[in-house]
Structures are given as structure tokens and as C-alpha cells.
Amino acid sequence: MQPGGPGIPQCNARSPTLFTINTWLVCSLLANIFVAIIFPFCKRVPLRYQMKVKVIARNPDDYVRETKLDIQRVPRNYDPSLHPFEVSREYTRALNATKLERVFAKPFVASLDGHRDGVNCMAKHAKSLSTLLSGSCDGEVKVWNLSKHECVRTLQAHEGFVRGMVVRYCGTSFFTVGDDKTIKQWKMESPGYGEEEEPINTILGKTVYTGLDHHQNDPVFATCGQQVDIWDEQRSSPIRSFTWGVDSFSSVHFNPVETELLASCASDRSIVLYDMRESTPLKKVIMTMRSNTLSWNPMEAYYFTCANEDYNLYTYDMRYLAKPITVHMDHVSAVLDVDYAPTGKEFVSASFDKTIRIFAKDGGHSREVYHTKRMQHVICIKWSADNKYILSGSDEMNIRLWKANAAEKLGVLAPREREAANYSQKLKEKFQHHPQIRRIARHRHLPKTIYHQTKELRVMKEARRRKERNVRKHSKPGSVPVVSEKEKHVVTVVK
Amino acid sequence: MAKVSKKKASKKKTRSGGAEQSNEGHPDVIYDDEKEEDATDDDVTVEDEDGYDERKRQKLLEAIGTLSGKRKKTLGERSEAAVHMSEFTVNAEGEGDKVDLSDLIGSMKTTPGLSGKSKKRLKNLEQSRKTIECPLSKQESERIRRDLAFQKVSKEVSHWKSVIRQNERAEQLVFPLNQEHSGPKPIERVVMDWKAQTPLEQEVFTLLSANKQPINDPILTPTEEASMKAMSLEEAKVRRAELQKARALQSYYEAKARRQRKIKSKKYHKVLNKAKSKDFQKQFDEMVKRDPAAALEELNKMEMARMQERMSLKHQNSSKWARSKAIMAKYDEGARKAIQQQLEVNKDLTQKLVTSLNKEEEETMEEEGNADVVPDFVNDAEQGLDFSNPWMTGKLSQDCVEKETSNAVTIRAEENVAEEEEVEETEEEVLLREFDNRRKRRQAQEADAPVMLMEEEEEEEENKDASDKEEEELSEFTSLFKGLAEGCGEADTAAELEKELKIRCQEDEELLTQGKEAEEEEATDKGPVVPQHPPATENTQKTGKSRKRRKGIELKQVLTKGAQVLQVPFAPTIEDAEDSEEKLDQRGLIKEAFAGDDIISDFLKEKRKQEDAGKPKAVDLTLPGWGEWGGGGLQPSCRKRRKFRRKMTPPTPRKDQHLPGVIISEKRSSSIRLHQVNALPFPFESPSVFENTIRSALGRTWNTERTVKKVTKPKVVTKLGAIIEPMTREELVKDKNGASAGTSSSVKRKP
């Protein structure tokens, strides 16, 4: 017997017993009423049984919408006994949400092509979200309109590589450094008709500059090469240079919060901290392998993350350099670039292994990996200032635009849509530890090489661990100390 | 690579002069570059591959110069002007030379204007044999300087700790920070953009704000505004009191009107109408005297009504109701009367006479005219007739209470309003109350009816004190009655229950089907017995006791109750059998619908099976042939078998031991295990906390809209298309202010 019979017409037709019962019931009821009405005088039916039919009346305001655009009002009863199995029902919802997230995870938005050599550096516009600057290995700089996916300006900035690029905090001009030992300042607008593409200012240096960064709100910028120089925009010579007995630096970055602080990565495997106001560097930490670049957390003044050659990223607290806060593992080749999300909650890294990975700021492993068949070694990466997109520049001359959240719907969400998204997000979070849900949420398709390399690395790591364990087992207790993963990668801290 | 760098280093060395010379004294400085140390030695090895004599000579000279220790400023091959030349192109004479102390002292002797005191001091200095301590090496001093700078910076940076921690703990972060809230701004704030900058201005500003003086002349000063507000409060209180009173009056009036409208009595309405018409007549007479024009108008209105009536033929015999009544009229006295009445009304209306204006009410009266024959209580809920109907049972007491309260309310209301409405309190009011009372009494009697049979003495008493005690007793009776109804329901199942219990207690296993049959037999035997003792005749106390006795196994009844449905006759009032047959109750219907399947017994069987499966079986460890003859067809002896029979310990009692309607499987199911969390996830400290988070539902099926919104708030909110700037120092200041004062100051501090 189907309990919901009367509500479903097909059911009614197919199950004659139910139908007959219902009609019979109704008939008998009607007959009673009818008899009572028609033959009130009849002695057979006592008068007591006359019925007055009371109709249940409802106020239309309770259930009629004012306009058809309104949502149907659904009166609800929250009595828990009426809604049993909440955990299992929510679990199912969470599972569905997770699956749908995977279905809708299409992070790739667009590819910007136009460069004639590998993209070596990129810069975000300080005031405009839709503008991106990129410099390539042939010295060309392009300005892109991201919303239209097109190049709006091209200029031959340098001979050789464009090593570094940065937009001034006001967004009216930008600086480039190149292999031709020059620092050039350019206007942001393209030159008018008939005008030549010329830099506002050119500084001839002695050595090659490999990196460049601008102060957050002062007309001061820093370059690195043989040494770290602090420049005033108005002067042709550096106002300060820092050396600490090393040969070359690969990148320098201003702290966006404590704006007088800088950090640079040197080729002697060290990361050096500076204060612009002091005449000497502050401190340096030497790691087992070289760091390529670093990025400061824009919301948390003393944290920075460096991208290392040993496939890992390290997040440091600048006050305690002896041990990184977190070691971010997952790449299978050298990490070339890193950039923090403007919210400071996550960062993105680009690697020589042709993938982009997104890490939580305190997550040991990546939450997301992006790759495409045609993307080669990713050299530079940026997280857009509205926290929505990721831009990657790679060896094969393309700039790619990705979504920061792969399954997120772009554009304006209707309030109900947003609520639904929030709810499913919370469900996913709530049930994230359940094995079936975790399995689906974590599943990513990887290129074969990377997949196998990951496995190989795991095996190697396990072997090393086993060996160490064995050595420890067969030597005097205490003679082979346990070194944690975090401590392993720091050689020394130099005061 | 190393060689090249060394050369570079050496070149640098030669350029920058003898400052490095001091390095050689400290070859084992750990923290600095060791490459510089052996630079000078390396430099002596002269490159002889140079073709040009000129350059060779130059080099040689250079080398000689370095050997002799005399330092001359030499320029390298390639140089940048900016580094070595001063920006202002001023070059001091003898820049490269070192100044000795003796030179200075020598000049002292020649200078005339020097005091003797300083001369003496210098002499002492010359004569003293003590050597001054050697200054710290450059590396070491730099290291100290670095350390100090680092400490300073790290201290400075640590100020951010609280902000960072706060943001980490925040339930929701909204980016960009420092968002200007959208929407219109008050003009004052726009004007307020001006800031006090000079110290004088600031001082004035602080003075003004301290004394609550206006800063950019608004209409009222803050103190004035405050006083305004204080005044308005009292006013508001008065106003609110007025409003409250008005609202109360209105609600009383409404309640009264509602009550009047609900009264079904014809007589009441007749009286009411008569009073109204009388009233109207009086008014009309007065009006004729006072205001003839208005009276004329009223007259016109009446005339119009009459005309309308004539045109519409409303009270003729043509209406649907009238026709139906006409058919009945042959047999029914009431119908005939009703028609007569209507015709009379018609006559009245069509006559050119001033009659009562409220035709409608009369009409309704007429319509219900036939009902006069039938007493009102037919429409009331029938008490104690139908137990199977949940709408019927327990209604009386509730109704009664409600009526009580409403009555009380109205009475109180009347008392309250009495002063204002005394004029209106006329005979109708009295009538109203009378009707209410009568109605209540009638209900009470009805409810009593079945109980009367069993408690006659009480009834007598009841008759004596009719109105006073009625209410209480009514409620009592209804509660008793409910108990009875339950008892009745239980009575028919009691037998089977006992049987059931017996079955459970028996150690030996009976075949379930047999038991079932027995049950059924038992039930059928008992079945007809039950109606012989209609619920009304049973002693209430007895049932109460029996209920108590059965309390322990009450849950089980729930199960067995459904298995068998006995028709409980609605005892005394039903007159004809046909009628009751026709009215097949809900339970019967369900029974018929589910005639085929015996779900409950199936369930019981399954449960029994599960219980058996859970019980450990005795293990027979007998080895045939050991200690006695063995072989085909030979059984080990009984004694031996008994000896080697191992009884297992009884298992822990099942969880569903006392839950008849439930089977709790305590087995670990592999299919479910796939979906279960097998280790406590990281941030959680204890399993119970984790379980709690899982157990609390988030969705709108279980929570109100507001809760859902609160619970599903995203952790990070960003604005679409807005650039999120890095944190600025203002945040730090804000945080500090918030921590120290707890209130945000209106004047912005500069970072």
C-alpha cells in the first residue's frame, strides 16, 4: 500500500483498492450529510444527528503572495520530531555539495597571448583591477586589459630580460629593471599620437638589477643585484645600499604593512632582512637551498613566505628566523614565485614543475593545483587585488587568468544563491573530515609526470626517514637527535 | 667562479683603501666573508699576459705602491662618477692622507689663543704611557649594531600581535578594511571632514569637545538636545498611556461585539433588534423635533430601502431557500412557519410604513427559523461519544477553561469599562450573560450524562449546586473520562500483553507462530467481552490501578495494540445499528487497507531472530575416541559430552531490551564504516566536542532563518570589484584605542 496514494493521481489509477476506499468514504460521508439535510423530518434519523458543516477558513494574507516575484511563503514547524535524521540528511547534502563543487571546478578563465618570449615578470596595477603589466625575456613590456583579454600597449623597455617591474603606489607610472643595467620609469598612459614611447626617467647602473619593489606610500623604491639599494625617485644615486658580504640577490620586497622593512633573497641561500631607516641589514637566515623569491603577508606584518629551490615554501615569522612557522610541501620541482592573496589568508605559488598551487597560509599542503597541458614552467604569479583571480606568466609566452576559487560562480549572486552557496560551504566544512567527502574534495587530476614524481618523492622521503630511524636505533641514545621537518631546512641564523 | 670573485674582491679592496687592513688581524671572524682575508696576497701575483706596456707599467707601479704601504688613491679601469666624486664637485685637499695626532698638537703650539688648561691636559696626554684600548673590529661593531636594530624592529613589529590574533579569531572578516559604509551621510559628517591641524586649533578643539560645545554650528547644542530629549520622554510616556488605554477599550469593545455576534439564540437577537428599533424610533422622534431636515433625510433613506425591497423581491417566495422550504413545508412544521415569517416580513417591508431598518438580521433569523425545533447543542461537540476521534476527546475541558477565561476577561473588561459605558449596559447585557450561563449549564449536563450512571449520589449533589461548582467538576470529569477512554483502549490488549510477557520469560523456545495463534485466539475470546463492559460502567479507580500496574510494560502495548483492532462501540446514545455500520471509523479503514500484511508480527519475529543470533552458543569440545572407544556409529558418552560442553558467558544486555518497537543493531557494519570518521580530526580536543559539532544541524529545515544566516556566515567576505589594500598602521591605532578606551574616539589620530 502506498501511503501517499491520494496525492498521486497515477497511484490512484493503479491501486484500485485505495481508490475505492476513498470514494467509498467520501460517498458515505456525503450520504450522511445529504440524508440529514433532505429528510430532517424523518423519524428514522434522529434530529440530534443533523450536522452543521463548519468550513475551515484561512486568511489569504497568510499564504498569498503580494506579487508573483515574491517567494512562496512556507509556514514551518521546527519541531525536531517532525524533521528526523538531521545528521544523515545534512551528510547527504554535504556530499552532494562536494560533488557539485568538483563538477563546477573550472578554474581556467582566459589566456593572454602576445608576448614573443617567456613572461619573466608581472605587476599588478595599484588602482585598477583590470590592468596588468607583464615583462618578457626579450625586454618587451605589455599592458593588458584583463576584462577585455587584450593587450592595450606594448613597449620595448630593455635589451635582454625585463627582470623586474613594479607600479608606483599612485598608479600613474611604473618602473622596470632589465639586463641592460638600467632602471626605467614609464608613464602609465600610452603616449599620444606622434609621441615616441620614452621613459620618464632612466638610471644607468653599474651592475645588473635583478629585482625591484616600490614603497607602499613613499616615493622610494628598492632594487637588488649585487647589493640592495634604496632609491629616492628624485635622485640618480641610491640613498642607501646594503651589502653583507654576498654576491647577488634575486629579489627584494617591501613589507606592505610595516612599510620601512624589506627582505631579500640572496644567492648564498640566505634571506636577509633590512630596515630602510638603518644603515645595516638586520638579520639573515641561511637555508639548505636557495630561495627564489618571497612575499610578505599583506595583513600580518611579521609573516613572509619564501619560495625555495628545494620544492617547498617556508613561512617565517621575521622575529624568529631559526625555524619556519610552516613548511608548505607539494611541488615536485623548484618553486619560482609566490604571491599572497590580498586577504592574507592564502597564497599562490608557481613552480618549475608546470603547476600552480594554492596554499592556506598555515596549511602544510596545497588546497588546489592548477595546470594545463600547454602551460610550461610557470615563472611568475600574481593574486589579483580583489581576491578573485590568479594570474600566471609562464615560459611559453602566455599569461593565464585563473579563478582563485575553482568552483565559485563569477559575477553578482542573487541573495538566495549566495545563501545557498554559504550553506553548502559550511556543510562541506562541517563534514570535511568524513572519509568519503574528503576523498572527493581532495581528488585532483594531475599530469602523469607530476603524479609519478610525487609518488617517487614520497618513497624517497620514506626511505630517508627509515634510514634515519635505523641509524638512531643502532647508535648511542641521544647521539642522533630528532630533527623536525621545520628545523631541517635552516642552516643558521646570522646576526 | 671562485677565482673571479676573488679578483673582484681584490679590486674592490684596492679601490677602497686601507680600511680593510685591519681585517687581517682577525682571520677567524665567523660571520663575515672569509674571502676578503687573503685578498692582498693574491693581488701580488701579477698578470703578465698583458700586451700593453703602458698598462703593465701602471700595474707594476700599483703593486709597488701597495707593497710599500703608502696609500695613494687609485682609480680602477671603469668607474662611475657618482660613486667617487662628490655630488657637489668639492674635493678637499689631501683627501687621501691620514691626519696624525702629532700634527694637531704641533699646530697647537703655534696657535696663540689656546687656554693653559687645555694645553696642560694635552701635555699630560702626551706624557702618559697608557695605551688606549683597541676599538672593536668593524665586523663586531656592525654585528652589535645589527643586533640592536633587529631588536628594535622586532619590538616594533610585535605591536601587530593583537591585531593578527584578533583577525585570526574573528568569525567573519570583511575586506577591504576601512570600508566607507554606503548610503547617505548626514551633512554634519560631510562638513566634519575638516580636521584640526595646528596645535592651537587642536587645543581649541579639545576644549570645545570637552565642554560639549558645538564645533560646526548646528541648531542646538548637545546639552540642549539632551534636554529636549528628556522632555519628550515624559510626553511620550503620557502619550503611550493614552494609546494603551484606547487600545484596551477598543479590544474590549471588539470582544464584546464578537461575543454578541456569536450568540445563536433567536430570542436574544429578536430582543436586540426590538431594542434597536425602539431606540431608533425614539431618536427619530427627537430628530423630527430638533432637526427636521435630518429627519427628512432619514425618512428618505427608509423609503429607498422599501423601494429596493419591492424591486428586488427579496422576501418573496422566489429565493432558492424559500423554494426548498416550500418542498419541505408539506411535512415540516418548522419550514412552514419560516415561510410564513418571511412572507410577513415581505408584507411589512412592502407596506408604506416605517419599520425596522435591519432587514438583514431578520433575514438571517428567518433562515435559521427551522432550527428552532432543533436545540442548539447539536452543534456542540459531542462529549464522550467517540473515543477514536482525537478531536472529540479532551475537548470539553479545554473549551470549558477557555470559556471560563474568556468570560472572566470579558467580565473584567466590563468592570473596567463600566465607568465609560454604563449607559450602554442595558438589558441586552443581562440577556447575554444569561444565555452564556445557560449554555454552560447545558454543556455540563451533557458531559455528566454518562457518568451519572455510575455515581448517583454525586449527581444529586450536583443538581443542588448547579452553577458554582460546575466548572471544576466538569474538568474533573473530563479528565476522568479520558482516563476511562485509555483504560478501555488498554483493556482489550491487556490479555495479550500478559501472554506476550509469558512468552518472553520462558526459557525454552516456543514456536513463535504457535504463540501468535494462541494470542489471536485469546484476543478473539476477549474481544466480545469488552463491549459488554462499556467504559462508562467501569470503576475509574480500578482502571487507574490497572494502569499503574501496567506502567512498566506500557511501551510494549504500543506494538501489540496495532496488531489487533477491536471495534469499540460508542455506547449508549446510538440508536440504530445501520448507522453505526455505515460510519466505519478510521481504524477500521486502516485495518481494511492493510489487511494483507502483518507488519508487526514480522517485526517481532525479526527482532527475536536478532536476539537469538546475538546469544552465544554453548561449545561442544568433546573429542570422540579420547579415553574411550571410537569409530563409526559410536557416540561419545553423555557424561563426557556434558563434561566438555563449555557454556559461554551471557552477553551484555541488549540496548533495545526495553524498547519493543526498536531493533538496535550493535554490530559494526562495514558499509557504514566507510562513511565514518575513524580518527579525531586535528583542531578537536575530544570526541564529544567533535560529535556535538556534527550533531548540530545547520540547515533551514531545522533552524530559523536568522539562525541559519548566523551559522552559515562565510569567514571571509570580499566586495566585488574592490581593491583590497594591505593593512595600514591606522588599524593598529584603532586596535589600541579599542583596547584602552573601549569606545571609538571621533577625532582621528594620526599614525
Contacts between the chains, C-beta under 8 A, distances in Angstrom:
chain1	res1	chain2	res2	distance
A	1	B	593	5.8
A	1	B	594	6.2
A	17	B	593	7.3
A	18	B	593	7.1
A	21	B	589	6.5
A	21	B	592	7.1
A	21	B	593	6.2
A	25	B	584	7.9
A	25	B	589	6.9
A	28	B	582	5.7
A	28	B	583	7.4
A	28	B	584	7.4
A	31	B	582	7.6
A	32	B	582	7.2
A	32	B	583	7.5
A	40	B	328	7.6
A	40	B	332	6.8
A	40	B	370	7.7
A	41	B	328	7.3
A	41	B	331	4.6
A	41	B	332	5.0
A	44	B	576	7.2
A	45	B	579	7.8
A	46	B	575	6.0
A	47	B	373	7.4
A	47	B	374	5.3
A	47	B	378	7.3
A	48	B	378	5.8
A	48	B	573	7.9
A	49	B	378	8.0
A	49	B	579	7.8
A	50	B	374	6.0
A	50	B	378	5.7
A	52	B	378	7.5
A	52	B	379	5.0
A	78	B	702	6.7
A	78	B	703	7.3
A	78	B	704	6.7
A	80	B	702	6.9
A	83	B	701	5.3
A	83	B	702	5.7
A	86	B	695	8.0
A	86	B	697	3.9
A	86	B	699	7.7
A	86	B	701	7.4
A	86	B	702	5.4
A	87	B	694	6.2
A	87	B	695	6.1
A	87	B	697	7.2
A	89	B	699	7.8
A	89	B	701	7.4
A	90	B	697	5.7
A	90	B	698	6.6
A	90	B	699	6.1
A	91	B	675	7.5
A	93	B	699	7.0
A	126	B	723	8.0
A	127	B	723	7.1
A	129	B	721	6.4
A	129	B	723	6.1
A	206	B	80	5.4
A	206	B	83	7.9
A	216	B	726	6.9
A	236	B	82	6.8
A	237	B	82	4.7
A	237	B	83	7.7
A	237	B	87	7.7
A	245	B	32	5.5
A	245	B	33	3.3
A	245	B	35	7.9
A	245	B	36	7.7
A	246	B	33	7.6
A	247	B	5	6.4
A	256	B	726	3.6
A	256	B	727	7.7
A	257	B	160	7.1
A	257	B	726	5.8
A	257	B	727	5.0
A	257	B	728	7.5
A	257	B	729	7.9
A	258	B	153	7.9
A	258	B	156	7.0
A	258	B	157	5.7
A	258	B	160	7.8
A	261	B	153	6.6
A	261	B	157	7.6
A	273	B	150	7.4
A	273	B	153	7.8
A	275	B	149	5.9
A	275	B	153	5.3
A	278	B	145	7.9
A	278	B	149	4.4
A	279	B	145	7.7
A	280	B	142	5.7
A	280	B	145	5.4
A	280	B	146	5.0
A	280	B	149	6.4
A	281	B	146	6.4
A	282	B	146	6.1
A	282	B	149	5.5
A	282	B	150	4.2
A	282	B	153	5.9
A	283	B	146	6.8
A	283	B	150	4.9
A	298	B	724	8.0
A	298	B	726	3.7
A	298	B	727	6.7
A	299	B	164	7.7
A	299	B	167	6.7
A	299	B	726	6.9
A	299	B	727	5.0
A	300	B	160	7.0
A	300	B	164	4.7
A	300	B	167	7.7
A	300	B	727	7.8
A	301	B	157	5.4
A	301	B	160	4.1
A	301	B	164	7.4
A	301	B	727	7.3
A	302	B	154	7.8
A	302	B	157	4.6
A	302	B	158	7.5
A	302	B	160	6.5
A	318	B	154	7.2
A	318	B	157	6.6
A	319	B	154	4.2
A	319	B	157	6.4
A	319	B	158	6.8
A	342	B	175	7.0
A	342	B	723	7.7
A	342	B	724	3.7
A	342	B	725	7.7
A	342	B	726	7.3
A	343	B	173	7.0
A	343	B	175	5.4
A	343	B	716	5.6
A	343	B	718	6.9
A	343	B	724	6.3
A	344	B	727	7.8
A	345	B	716	6.2
A	385	B	723	4.3
A	385	B	724	5.9
A	386	B	718	6.5
A	386	B	719	7.8
A	386	B	720	7.3
A	386	B	721	6.1
A	386	B	722	6.1
A	386	B	723	6.3
A	386	B	724	6.6
A	387	B	175	6.8
A	387	B	716	7.8
A	387	B	718	4.8
A	387	B	724	5.9
A	388	B	718	7.4
A	388	B	720	7.9
A	412	B	720	6.6
A	419	B	708	7.8
A	419	B	709	7.5
A	419	B	712	7.1
A	422	B	712	4.3
A	422	B	713	7.1
A	422	B	714	5.3
A	423	B	698	6.7
A	423	B	699	6.7
A	423	B	700	7.8
A	423	B	708	7.1
A	423	B	712	4.8
A	425	B	712	7.5
A	425	B	714	6.5
A	426	B	698	5.5
A	426	B	711	6.8
A	426	B	712	4.6
A	427	B	698	6.5
A	427	B	699	8.0
A	430	B	693	6.8
A	430	B	694	6.9
A	430	B	698	6.7
A	431	B	694	7.5
A	433	B	677	5.1
A	433	B	681	4.1
A	433	B	690	8.0
A	434	B	675	6.2
A	434	B	676	7.5
A	434	B	677	5.6
A	435	B	674	6.8
A	435	B	675	6.9
A	435	B	676	7.5
A	435	B	677	7.0
A	435	B	678	7.4
A	436	B	674	6.5
A	436	B	675	5.3
A	494	B	31	5.5
A	495	B	31	6.9
A	495	B	143	5.8
A	495	B	146	6.2
A	495	B	147	5.3
A	495	B	150	7.4
